[in-house]
């Protein structure tokens, strides 16, 4: 059963929320000074960055009008 559709918006929102919650919880529990915690959180940030770059490069412009029949809006 799918709870939410898997698209570029939900992927980026879920990764960014996990990174933000991770920084918040690590700061509250005072384990942010440990190297492994910093490494995990920065890898999550890096994953978010690369997903954003990937979807930016793959972005396809959707055209509203067909190119074979151009229309003039002045008439």
C-alpha positions in Angstrom: 0.0 0.0 0.0 1.4 3.3 -1.0 1.0 6.2 1.5 2.4 8.9 -0.8 3.4 9.0 -4.5 7.1 8.6 -5.1 8.2 11.6 -7.2 10.9 14.3 -7.0 9.0 16.5 -4.6 8.5 13.7 -2.0 12.0 12.4 -2.3 13.6 15.8 -1.7 11.2 16.7 1.1 11.7 13.4 2.9 15.6 13.6 2.7 15.6 17.3 3.8 13.3 16.6 6.7 15.4 13.6 7.8 18.6 15.8 7.7 16.9 18.6 9.6 15.5 16.3 12.2 18.8 14.5 12.5 20.6 17.8 13.2 18.0 18.8 15.7 18.1 15.5 17.6 21.9 15.3 17.5 22.1 18.8 18.9 19.6 18.1 21.6 21.3 14.9 22.7 24.8 16.5 22.5 26.2 13.8 20.2 26.8 16.2 17.4 30.5 16.3 18.4 31.0 12.7 17.4 32.6 12.2 14.0 30.2 9.4 12.9 27.1 11.5 13.6 28.6 14.4 11.7 29.5 12.1 8.8 26.0 10.6 8.6 24.3 14.0 8.7 26.6 15.5 6.1 26.2 12.4 3.9 22.4 13.0 4.1 23.0 16.6 3.1 25.2 15.5 0.2 22.5 13.0 -0.9 19.9 15.8 -0.9 22.3 18.0 -3.0 23.0 15.3 -5.6 19.3 14.4 -5.9 18.5 18.1 -6.5 21.2 18.3 -9.1 20.0 15.1 -10.8 16.4 16.2 -11.0 17.5 19.7 -12.2 19.5 18.1 -15.1 16.7 15.8 -15.9 14.0 18.5 -15.9 11.9 18.3 -19.0 9.9 21.4 -20.0 6.3 20.6 -20.7 4.9 22.6 -23.6 1.2 23.5 -23.5 0.8 23.7 -27.3 1.7 21.3 -30.0 4.5 22.6 -32.3 3.0 21.3 -35.5 0.0 23.6 -35.3 1.1 27.0 -34.0 -1.7 29.3 -32.9 -2.0 33.0 -32.8 -3.6 34.5 -29.7 -4.2 37.9 -31.3 -7.4 36.8 -33.2 
